[in-house]
């Protein structure tokens, strides 16, 4: 059971830590002064000096820096100081919110500090969030919520002492934020508000300098952007749902006959995918199963209705049923205002982030679509704040007219994404990644794990989307099949292409970082590498295409359509070499790549190795040679560090060129000055140093050299340690200030250069995205081709004529009996009988999977396939219950059957296994027959119906047979139009038996259930009793006949 972070969880809006303030009091932001009053020695009025104008260094009469001044601090008057100063009563000065905060202080619920007031303020602003406040190098949680945070994260809980008592406190180092975000957000589904700090830029970066803090992000499961633990092969969709007008009840019809319209808008903010789709409350469960969102956003006006309906009994109407479904699925639910953007204004004690408003939805959209897009954008802006990426105006509009609809039950029953298990429609198990590893729950045996050969993360994401909603567009399907055939027929090209694909990074995640103004130099370099890798890939394909014979008749690879499709694909790519040229001429590769910079451990190892080499070479190396070797090594390290710091080449701009020349000149002057002082005072250990507080000093280490330096009278003593002494020297102070200013200018120029590079990448983002989508298509097609070769799959033939299915199933991966299925206008409903364990369910599933594979553009496990385009696939197989929604096995079967009868069309494919079981014989037969009758009369779709109810065959026109065995349908016998009968059988000889699994026309009146029980290992006495009872039943039936 998950830990509860808060005393009130029953009305929690979603699975989260309910870390509301433990004090039901409303705080106001703390007030503090922004100027200081300083008394002058001379007579006259007080002079008010701005805080930033205060000096930070002590200067000598000549204006040279002597040493840093003590720290300056702004003054915040606490309640105690106000009382001591004889201020007026609280009721005359403070607001009601201030009074309540002060009451909490007096009750020892919180200490009276600036930080405490900030925490209080953020509790009020984010009552549903875990609040993590940065304090120095730690993220901290305070007071009562700290107890629960410590428990969830498994970190130590301690107590801080203040004037009015001790209070709970916990925290962790700032560099561990991603580790604990994964636990809170990814593992437990909580919402986390991160409060970051910045030192006031007008003050020196000292420990007690005034700290300004702002809300950097509100992290939710659906708004993760670039966290390292995100699984690249899976999408993390944030789904916004807008409700249309409520249906009006029609007299004489059930209320469910008119479902409520819905508009969906969903996006993966980490990859920039953005989709919209219309649906209704009747098929929202199927859409949730397909999209598998990590978080759902609803209009804030529905919050009270959500909180009021916490059980199935509370669910009223279509919207109430949807809310109950979301609770059952355990998906994270958030609320936002669709009509106005979130208020990101910070309190006076925290800094306001840069304003980055999300763009309004494109004009001309219908009201529902506009509302859904607004919900999505507003929630992203609320969560990401300063890191809000620009969402492209162009988004994919999805429709059932161009996608095969696979309902939630079918996705589960056919094990397309996850292995069969109860629940799990939303939080699907982690899948096989591009690297081949499997994390979390295993997905072995699923359709994706069996067919996937993708080598890029983005290609695997496309595979998951494709299998969840295959295409119904015949040109699109045949185009991909042609591309798969081209790769399948050309082993060398396929191998070379897949090798090159392994060098391609997930560029769209990088682009999203740039759109959020978060990309760094490494990301810029990776974009350039991606462009060059794509160019190499296209070159590989061109070389292989050019090697093709000009005449198709001379080609060893069959049809030329695959080559034509490859040429079309090559022509579609947008040229990006100019951007790559700019990146390569602007960035120092060694400096920008993290792998090119030695870590401290590597530096220590190199130094130890150098010392060892020197020690073992004492005989052959003179002292001067050793010194030269050490100087060369130090110069190499300095060069690497310098290239790391200034990874943008000076040639990028005239400004950078001039500043680098200036710094080089100043650095040379520093070296000359240091050498001059060393020679003048015979002090080899003398060095010119600078600290991060703006001080420039002369440091001397050897005591024997100190006397000469001190007697000169040119140096002012600052500090002394056991091993060295520090002085100030006017010439170095002046030169150091010049260098400091030049370095500051260079840092600013580097930031401007990085912003220019970011802007260039963002400017080309749309072209990069289009090329990335084509790369994904190549990865998916070559993956299908590799699977076709590995598993000996066959290319299907599809047409848009009248729906039909004709397959000849192959043996794949294990011993498997091939079977043929032919469904036409005169044979569109197949009733299949046969023994238990006789392969009926396998045949049903294989047929449905073949339709999904074919329309995904994959080859299929069959000798031959001819298929009319299927608009929907439905599966009612297997036995399970749904305890979360109080549905028994039989009730769940009826719900799924009802969905099929309501939603199937003449172009659908339906597979049904043992409809009507779980109740009495006559009731079950009646339900099964009514199902078949409805499909024949009102739907007319292709249906495979497996059953043990032999009475059904009689009701559909087959002759009565009470003798058991296999019967064929006599010629001329009346059978319901469109119905055909098929069966499997058992071979018996010398007391042994085996399943044939061979499908043939006819009806098998024997279920051979006792033989299946024998295989299961039932006791001999059990089998004897069962056989005797069955014989008695058969004899009774024959006597009645």
N, C-alpha and C positions, 0 to 999 in steps of 0.2 A: 504494500500500500504506500502511495506516495506521501511524503511528509506534507503537512498543511502549514503554510506560512501565514498564520493569522487566526484570530479567534472566531471569525465569522466566515464560514465556507459554504453554507447551504445555498446562499444566493450569489455565489461567485459566477461571474459572467463567462468564465472559461477556465480551463485547467491552468492555474497560475499560483504564484505566491501572493496571498492577499495581504500585502504589506502596507495596509493603510496605517496612518498615524495612530499610535495607541492612545492618543489623547483626542477626544472629539472636540477639539478647539480649532478655530480658524486663525492661522497666523498671517501676519503681514511681513513684507520684506523688511529687513533691518535697515535702519538709517545710519549713515556715517558721514563724517565731514570730508570734504574734498580739498580743503585748503588748511594751512597751518598758520597760526599767528606767531610771529617772531619779534621779540623785543630788540630794539637797537640800543646800543650803549649811549648814543647821543640823545639829547632831549628831543621830544617831538612826538607826533602821533605814531601809533602802531602801524607797521607796514605789513600788508598781507602779501605773501609770496606764494605763487602757485607751487603745488607739491613737486611737479616735475622740474621746477627751476632751482631746486635746492642743490648745492654742490655735492659731488660724490668723492672728491679727492682733496687732500690738504696740499696747498701750494706754498712754495717759499716766496720771498719778496720778488723774485725775478719771474714768477709765474710757472715755475717748474713743479711737477708732481713730487710730493714727498712721501705720502702714504694715503691709503683710503681712509675716509672719514667713518665714524661710527654709523650704524644703520639708522635710517629714518623710518618712522612708522606713523601712519595716520591714526587718529584717535577715534575710537568708538565708545560712546558712553553707555555703560550697562545700566541696568535698573538701580543697582547699588550706588553707582556714582551719581546718578541723577538725584537719588534721595540725599546722599551726602552733600551735594551741592545746593540743597534746599530748593529744589525745583517745585513747581506747583503740583497738585495732586494729579494722579493718573487720570481721573475722570475729566480734567480740564485740558490735558495735553494729548492723551493717547486715544486711539480709536478703540472700538469694541474688540477688534482682532488683536490689538496690542495688549489689551487687558487680559484676554484669554491666554495669550502666550505668557504674560507675566504671572498669571495664576498657575500655569503649569510649572514655571520656574519655582514659584514659592512652594508648590506641592512636591518639589524634588522629582518631577517627572523628566525634566530636561535641565541641563546646566545653562547658565546665562552667558553664552558666548556667541560670537559671530558665526562660527561654524555650526553651532547648534541651531541657530535661527535659519541658516541656509538649508539644513536638513529638514527642519520643520516646514519651510516654504515648499520644498520639493515634494515632501509627503503630500501636501495639499494639492499640488499640481498634478502629481502622478500617483493617485491612490491605489492603482492596480499594479504597481510596478515594484520590483526589487530595485532599491536605490543604491548605487555604488558611487561613492564620492571620492575623487582623487585628492589625496593629501600627500604631497611630496612624491615619493616613489611607491606609494601604496594606494590601492582602492580599498575603501573602508565602508563598513555598515555599522550603524549606531543604535544603541538603546534596545528596546524590546525586539524589533525585527532582527537585530544582530544574532539573537539566540537561534532563531529558525534558519537564518542564512548559514550560520556556522554548522548546524546540523545537516543541512542539505549538501553543502560543499565538503563536509568532513574536515574543516579547518578549526584551529584552536579558537576558543572563546575566552576573552579576557575582560578586564574592567579598567576604565579610565577614571582617575580621581580628579574631581573638580571641587570648587569651594563648597558647593552644596551637596556633595556626596559622590559615590561611585556609580558608574553607569556601564551597562554591557557594551562591548565593542569587539569587532572582529575585522579582519582584513587580510589581504594577500599582496605580494609584490606586483607592480604594474605590468611587468612583462608576462605575467601569468593570466592576463585578462582573457585571452582566447580559450585557454584551458577551462576556466570556470564559466565562461559564456556558453561553451559547448554543453556543460552539465545543466546549467539553468535553462537555456533556451532550446537547445537541440534535444536533450534527454528528457527534460521535464516540461517543456512547453511554456515556461514562464516568460514574462515581459520584464526587461531590464532597462532602467534609465541610467545612463552613464554620465556622470557629472565630472567634466575635466577642468583642470585649473591652468591658468596662465599667469606668469609673473607680469606685473605692471611694466610695460616697456619703458616708462619714464623713471623707473627705479632700478637700482643695481640688483642683479639676481642673487639676493642674499636670503638666508633662511627665514628671516622674519619680515621680509618685504610684503607689502600688501598683495594679497592674492585675489584675483578675480576668477570666478568659476562660471561655466555655462554648461547647458545640457548639450552634449556632443551628439548623442544618438539615443533613441528609444528602440532597443533591439527586440524584435519579435520573430517568431519562427518563419514568417514569410517575407521578411525584409533584410535578410542576410545578404551582404554585398560581396565581400572579398575575404571572408574568414578562411584560414588555411584548412580547417577541418571540413569544409563543404565538400561533399562527394561530387566530383566533376561530371560523372557519368549520369547523374540524376538531376532533373529539374526541381526547383523549389518554387512552386507557383503560389502567388498571392491572388486570391480570388475575391472579387467584389460581386455581390448579388443585389440587383435592384428589382423590386416587386412592381408588377403592373397592377391594373385595377382588379379588385377582388371580383370573382365570378358571381353573377346573379343566379340564384337558384331558379331553375325552370320547373314549372309545375308538372308533376308526373314523372320527373327524371331524378335520378340520384344526384346528390351534390357533387360527387366525384366526377360526374360526366363532363363538368366544365372546369378543368384545372386552371389555376392562376398563372398568367404569363410571367416569365422571369427574363431578365437580361443579365448575362454574365460578362464580366471583363476580368481577364486574368493575365498576369505577367510574372516572369522570372527576372527580377531586377538585377540579378548577377550576370545575366546573359543578354538582356535587352529584348527578350521575346515578349510579344504583346498580342493578345487575341481577344475577340469578342464573339459572343454567340447568343442567339435567342433559344429559349427552351420554356418548359412549363414545370409546375410542381409535380406533374406526373412522371417526368423523366429526369428530375434533378438528381436522383440517386445514381442514375447511370452516368450522368455528367461528372459527378463527384468522383466516381470510381475511375473514369477515364482521365480526368485532370489530375487527381490525387493532390489536391492543394495542401500546403503546410499551414495555411491560415486563411480564414474567411472574414471579409469585411462586410458589415451590415450598416444600414443607416441608424444613426444614434436615436432616432425616434422610436426604434423597435426595441430599445434596451429594456424598458419596463415589461414589455410583452415577453421578451426572452427570459427575464428573471422570474416572471409569474408562472411559466410552464416548465416545471422541473421534472415531471413524470409523464408517462404515457397517458395517464388519466387526465392530465392538464392539457394535452395537445388537442386543440380544437381547430378544425378547418385545415386547408392546405398549408397555411403558414405555420400553424402549430405543429403539424406533422413534420414539416421540414426542420423546425427547431429541435424536435425530439430526435430526429435522425442525426443531426449534427452532434447532439449529446452522446448518442449511441456510438457514433464513429470516433468520438474523442478529438475532433478537429478543433484547433484553436480559433476562437471567435473574437473579433474586435469590432468596435463601433466608432463611426466618425460621422461628421456632418457633410452631407452631399451638397448643401447649398452654399457653403462658404468655406474658405480655406482655414486651416487651424491657426490659432493665435500662438505664434512662436515668440512673443515678447517675453523677455526675461525680467526678473525683478531687478530693482536698482542695484542690488549687491552682486549681480552676475552680469557678465558681458554678453551683449547681444551678438548672435552669429550673423554672418553676412546674409543678406536677404536673397533667397534663391527660390522665388515663387515658381510653382509648377505651372506649365502652360495650360490654358483652358482647353477643353476638348475641341476638336475641329468643328466649325459651324456646319449646320445642315443635318446633324445627327438627330434621330428621333429621341423623344423625351427619355424613354427608358434607357437607351444606350448612353445618352449624355449623363444620366444620373449614375450609371454603373462606372463609367470612366472617371467621373468626378470623385466617387467614393474611393476608387483605386488611387488616383493621384493625391487626394488629400491625405489619405493614410500614409502614403509613401513620404510625403512632405513632412508630416507630423513625426514619423519615425526617423528619417534620414537627415532632416534638417540641413546643415551645411554641406552634407554629402549627397544631397538630392541630385540624381543624374537626370539629364534631359531625356525624356521618353520620346521616341520618334513619333511624328504625326501619323505616319503610315502604319497601320496595324492590320493583322490578318482577320478577316471576317469569316468565321466558320459557319457551316450550314450542313444539315443532314443531307442536302441534295448533292454534295460533293464528298461526303464521308460515309463509310459504312458504320452503322450504329451497332455497337456491341454493348449490351446491357451489363449491369454490375454482376448479375448472377452468372452470365456467360464468361465474363473476364475471369471470374473465380473458378468456375467449373472446368474451363479449358486450360487453366493454369498458364495463362499467357504471360503474366508478370511475376506472380508469386505462386509458390507451391500451395496446394489446396489445404486450407485450414479455416476454421470459423473466424469470422470477422476480418479485419485487415483491409477493408476496401480503400480507406484513405491512407493510413500510415503503412504504405507498402514496404515490404522488406527491402533492404539494400541489395542492389543487384551486382552482377559481375562487372567490375570496372574494366576500363580499357587495358589495364595492366594484367588483368586475369585474376585478380584477387577477389575474394568474397568476404564482405564484412557483415557483422550482425547476423540476422537470420539467413539461413541457406536458401538459395533459389534454384538449387540443382533440380533438373527435371522440368523446369518451366520452358515454355516455347522460346523465350528470349535467351535463356542460358544455352539452349540446344542449338539455336541458329546463329547466335551472335559471333561474328568474327571481326567486329570493328576494332580499329586500332587507335582512334581518337575519342576523347570524352564527348565532344560535340556530335560525332557520328553515332555514338551509343545513345545519346539523348534523342536523336532523330529516329533511331530504331525503335525506342520505346514509344514515341509518339505515333509512329507508323503502325505498329502492331495493335495499339489501342484504338486507332481509328483509320483503317485502310481506306484507300481512295475508291471512289465510284466513277471516276473519270477515266474512260477507256483510253484516250490518248496519253494521259499521264501514266497509267498502268503499263501500257505497251512500250512507252518511252523508257521506263526503268527496266522492263524486261529485256529490251534490246541492249541496254547498257550492261546488264548482268551477263547476257549472252556473250557480249564482246569480251568481258574479262574472263568468263569461264572458258572460252575457247582459246585464249592466249595466255598460256601459263607464264611465260617470261615477262610479258607486260604486267600481268597481275602481280607477280612477285616483286618486280621493280617498283610498281606503284605503291604497294603496301609497305615496302621498305621506306620509301620516301615519305609516306604519310606519318610514319612514326616520328619524324623530325618536326612535325607541325604542332605548334602549341595551341591552347584554347584561346584564340585571339579575342573572341567576343567578351570573355570575362575581363580581359585587359582593357578593351574599348570601354566597357562600362565603368571601369575605374577612372578613365580619362573623362568620361561624361560626368562623373561625380567629382572632378578636380582632385583626384587622389593618386593618379598615376605618377610614378617616379622615373628616374633615369633608366632603371632596369626595364621598366615596362615599355619605355620608348624604344629601347634597343631590341626588346623582344618583338615589337611590331615590325621593325625592320627585318629581323630574322625570319618572321612569319612570311613576309612578302617574298624574300629570297627563296625560302623553302617552297612556296607555292610556284614560283617561277621554275625551280628545278623540277617539280612534279609535272608541270605542263610540258616542259622540255622532254621529259621521259616519255610522256604519252605521245607527243608529236613524233619523236624518233620511231616509236613502234608503229604508229599509223603510217608514216612515210615508207616503212619497210613492207607494207601490204602490197601484194600484186595489184596492178592496175585493173586487171580483168577479174570480176568476181568468180568466173568459172575456174580460174587458176588459184584461187585462194584456198588454202587448206582449212580455213575456219568457217566455211559455209556462208551464210547470208551476210551481205555487206551492210545491213541496217545498223549493226552495232558500231561499225566504223563511222557511218554517217552521224550517228548520235554522238560519238566522241568528238567529231569535228564541230558539231553544233555547240557542244559544251565548251570546247576550247575558244570558240568565237564569242561566247557569252562573258568570259572573264574580263573585268575592268583592269586597265593597265595602272599599276601602282609603283612602277620602278622609280619615278621621280621622287616620291615620298621616301623610298628606301635610300636613294642617293643622298637626300638631305640628311637623313638620320645618320648614315655612315660617315658623312663629312662633318657632322656636328658633334659626334660623341666619341669619346675615347673608350674603346672596347675594354681595355684592361682596367680602366678606372671605374667603369660603370658596373661591370659584372661582379657580383658578390664572390663568385668562385675565384676571381683573380686577386682577392685581397687576403693576405695571411691573417688568420685568427691569432689571438694572443697565445694560444697553446702552440700553434705552428711557429710563431716567432720565438717562443721559449725553446722549442725543439731545435730550431735552426741555430739559435745562439749556443745551445749546449753542444751541438754537433761542431760548430765552428771552434768552440773552446777545446773540444777533444782533439780536433785536427791540429790546432795550434800546439797543444801540449805534446802530441806525438811527433811534432816536427821541430822540436826545440833545437835539435842539433843542426838542422839544415836551414833554419830561418833566423835571420838576424832580428834585432829589436825593431829596426826601421821597417823591415818587411812585414813583421807582425802588425805594426801600427798602420801600414798602408793597407793591409788586408782588412783590418777592422774598419778603416775609413771607407773602403770600397763597399763593404757590407752595409755600413750605416747609410751610405749614399743611396744604395739600392733600395733600402727600406723607405727612406725619405721620398724617393722618387715614386714608389708605389703608393704611399700614403698621399702624396701630393696629387697624383693622378686620380686617386679615389675621391679626394676632396673637390678637385676641379675637373670633373669628368666631361664637362662641355668644353670642346676645343676652343682655344682663343680665336680661331679663324671664323667662328660662328657669326661674330659681329665686330664692327669697328670698336665699339665700346669695350668689349671683352679683350680685344687685342691690345688696346691702349692701357687698360687696367693691368693686364698681365705684364706688359713692359714696365709699367710704373712699379709694380710689386717686385719685379725682378731687379730693377735698379735699386730700390730700397733695401732689398735683401742683400744685394752686393755691398751696399754701404754698411749694413750691419756687420757683415763678415769682415770688411776692412777695419771697421772700428774695433771689433772684438780682437782681431789680430794685432792691431796697433796697441791696445791696452795690455794684451798678453806680453808683447815684446817690451813695452815701456816699463812695465812693473815686474817682468820676469815671472809671470804668473800663468802657467799653463792651464790651471784649473779655473781661471776666470772665464765666466760666460755671461752673455747678455740674455736675460730671460724676461718673459712676460707671463702674467697670470690672467685668469678669466675675469678678474674684477677691474681690469683696466690699469693695472700697475706695471711699471717697467723698471726692472732692477738689475743690478750687477751682483752676481753670486760668485763667491770665492770659497773653495773647499779646503785647500791646504793652509794650515795655520802658519807655516813658514812663509807663506806669500802674503798673509794678512797685514803684517807690519808695514811693508812697502806701500800697500794700498792705502792704509789708514794714515800714514805719515804724509802722504801727498796733499791732504786737505781738499781734494777734489770730490770726495765721495761722502755722502751723508749716511750714517748707519741707520738701518731700519730694524733688523731682527737678527738673532743669532741662534743657531742650534749647535748640537754637539759636533756635527760634521761640517758645518759651513756657516758663512755669515753673508748677510744681504745688505746691499747699499743702494742708494739712489745716485744717479749720475746725470747731470742736466742734459748733456749731449745725447745720451741714449734715451732719456725721457722724451725729448723733442722728436728724435727719429722714430721712437716707438709709437708715439701718437700719430705721426704721419703714416706709419705702416698700418696701424689699427684702422684709421679712417679709410685707407685704400682697400684694406680687406673687407670692411663693411660695404664699401661701394661695389666691390667685386661680388660679394655674396648677393647683394640686391640685383646686380646685373645677371648673375647666374639664375636667380629666381625668375627674372623677366624672360631670360632665354628659355628656361624650362616651360614657362607659360606659353611662349610662342610655339614650342615644339608640341605641347599639349593641344594647342589650338589647331595646328596643322593636322594632327592625328584625328581630332574630332571633326575637322572639315572633311576628311576622307572617310569618316566612320560609315556612312551609308554604302560607299563602294566596297569598303572592307567587309561589311556585313553581307553584301550580295555575293562576293567571292567566297566568304566563309560558308555560306549556304551551299554553294556549288561544291566546295571541298567536302562537306558533309554528304552530299549526294554521291560523290565518287567513293567515299569511304563506305557508305551503306551498300552501294552496288557491288563494289569489289568484295565486301563482306558476304553478301548473298552469293556471289560467284564462288568464293572459297568454300562456303557451306555446300553449295551444289556439287562441287568436286568431291569434298570430303564425304558427303552423305549420299552421293549418286542420285541427286534430285533431277527432275525433269521440268522443262519449260512448259507452263500451261498455255492453253489457247483460250482467250477470252473474246467475247463479242457482246454487243449491246442488243442482240435480238431477244426473242422470248426467253425467259429464264429457263435454264436447263442445267443439269449436272450430269457429267459422264466421266467417271474416274476409274482407273485401274490401279489399286493401291499396291505399293511395293513393300518389300521387307527392308526395314532400315534399323540399324543399330542392334537388332536382336532377331531371333527366329520369329518370323511373322508370316502368316498365310495370306497371300495376295487375294484380293477380292475386287469385284467390279460393281459399280453403282451407276445406273442409268435412269435419270429422271426426266420425263418429258411431259407434254400436255396430257397425254393419256395415262401417264404413270407418275403422278406428282406426289402421291402419298404412299409410302412404303411401310407396311405393317410387318415387323420382323419378330419372329418367334424363335425359340431354341432353348437349349439347356442353360442353367445357371453356369457362369464361368465359361460360357461358350463364345465370347468375343463380341457380343452385340453392342455393348457400351463403347468398346474400342472402335468399332466401325463407325458409330455415330460421331464420336469425338474426332476421328480422323477426317471424316468428311467435312465437318465444320472448320477444322484447322486448315485443311487444304484451301477452302474458300478464302479464309483470312490471309494465308500466305500468298495466294495467287494475286489478290487485289492489293497486297503490300508491295508487289513487284518482285517477289521471290520465286525461285523454282520450288517444286513441290515433291513430296515423297509418293510418286505414282509413275507407272509406265507411260500413261497418257492422261491428260486432263483437258476437257472441253467444258467451259463454264460460261454461263451468262452472268452478267454483273449482278451481284447481290447487294441490296441496299441495307439489310439488317440480318444479323445472325442471332438466333435465340437458342439457348440450351437449358433444358430442364432435366438434368441428370444428377445422380448421386442423392444421398440421404443425409440431411443435417438439420439442425434446428437453429433458432435465433433467440437465445434466452434473453438478450438485452431488450428485445422488443416483444417479449412474451409470445413468441411464435413457436408452436410445436413443429415437429418434422412435417406432419400432414398440412398444417396451416401454412407453413412456408412454401410447400409445394403448390398449394392452391393460389397463393399470392403470385408466385412466379408464373403459373399457368395463366392466371387472369391477365397479367401484363402482356404475355405473348398474344393472347386472343384479341386484346385491345390494340396492340401496336404493330403487329405483323401486317405486311402488305403482300400482294401477289409476287413481288420480287424478293421476298425474304426467304431465308433458309432456317428451318426449325428442326431441332433434334429433341426428342422426348423419350425418356426411359422410365417405364413402369409407372405411368400416371395412374392414380387411384389407389395405390398401396397405402397401408397404414390405417385402413378402416375396414368395415365388413366387406365380404365378397361382393354382394349385390350392389352395395353403395359404390364400391370401387369400380366395378364394371360399368355402372351407370355414368359415373363421372368420366371415365376413360372414353366411353362411346360418345358422350355429349361433346367432349373436346374434339374428337375426330370429326364429328358431324358439323361442328361450328367451323372448323378449318375448311372442310370441303364446301360448305354452303356460302360462307361469308368472307373467307380469306383467300383461299385458292393458292397458297404458297407451297413451296417444296418442303416436304416433311418426312423425316425418318422417325418412326414410332415403334419402339421396342416394348414388348409386353409379354406377360405370362397369362393374361386373361384370354384363354382360347375362345371364350364366349363372344369376344369382340369379332372374331373372324366370321362367326355365323351371322352376327348382326350386320356385317358388311357384305354378306352374300355368299360366303364360302359354305360348302356343304358340311352338315353336322358329322362329326366323327367322335364316337365314344370309345373307340378301340385303342387309342393312343397311336404312337408312331408318327410317320411323316406322310402327309397327304398333299397331292397336287390338285390344282383347280382344273376340272374337266373343261374341255373346249365347249363353248356355247353357254356355260353356266353364267348366270347373272351376278355381276359384282358391281358395287357402287362405282360410278364413273370416276376415273382418276386414281383408283386404289389398286395396289399390287401387293402380293404376299411373298415374303422371302423368309428363309430360316437357315439355321445352322443345326448340326447334329452331333451325335456321339457314336463312335465305332466301338463295337463290342466283339470280343473273340476270346474263347477259352477262359471265360471268367474275368478277363481284363477289359478295360475300356480306355479310350482316348478321345479327346475333343478334335474334331476335324477343322473347325473354324471356317470352313468353306461355305460361303453364302450361296444359296441356290433358290430357285422359285419353289414355293410351296409353304406348307404350315406344319410346324413340329408341335404335336400335342403332348409331348413329354418334356417336362422341365428338367428331369434328371437331378432334382435337388438333392436326393439322398446320395448320389455319387459325389456331388460337391461336398456334402457333409463327410463322406468317407475320406476324401482328400484332405479335409481339414483335421482329420485325426480323431473323429468321434469314436467312443467305445463300441465294441462289437455288439453288446446287448442293446445299445441305443439304436444301431443300424437295423438289427433284427426287428425291434418294435416298430420302427418307422416303416420298414418294408411291409410288415403285416398290416399295419393300419392303412397304408396306401392301397394294398390289394383289396381290402374290405371296401374302401371307397369306390374303387373301380368296378367291383362286382355289383355294388348297389346301383351305380350309374347305368351299367349294362342291363340290369333287371328292369329299371324304369324305362329304358329305351324299348 
